[in-house]
Amino acid sequence: MNKNEVERVYRLANLDLSNEDIDIITNKYNIILDFIDHIFEVDCENVEMTEMLENHKAILREDEAQESLDREDALKNAKDTQFGYFRLDWKL
């Protein structure tokens, strides 16, 4: 991941990133991506699966219908809106 990609991710997330932090964040992203690449290189061919989802006994809450947010409240902190919706600048 290069500096331009990091800046783009932060702009899309509407987050501020100072110039001195760009190198630090870029380096951290690349460390994580290198680690992920290393994980994909591990040979798991003869490794027995250790967790079965059908044996998992998660306790889930019941869904309860609730009143939605008022559109004005939902959009009040949006950086940009158009036609009553969030507006994203895809050219960032």
C-alpha positions, 0 to 999 in steps of 0.5 A, a space after each residue: 500500500 502506498 501513501 496515495 492509497 492511504 490518503 484515499 482511504 482516509 478521505 473516503 472515511 472522512 478522517 483527517 491524516 496529518 502529513 507526519 502520520 502518513 508514513 507511519 500509517 503506510 508502514 503499519 498497513 504494509 506490515 499487516 498486509 505482509 503478515 496476511 501474505 505470510 498466513 496464506 503461504 502456510 501449508 494447511 493441507 493435512 491440518 484438521 479443522 478445529 472448530 465446527 460452526 454447527 457445534 457453536 452455541 451462540 446466544 443471539 438476541 431476538 430482533 425487535 422492530 424499532 422506529 427508524 431515525 428521522 432522516 434529518 437526524 440521520 443526515 445531520 453530521 453528514 459531510 455532504 448530502 444530495 436528494 435526502 441521502 448521503 453523498 459520496 465523491 467517488 473521484 477521491 
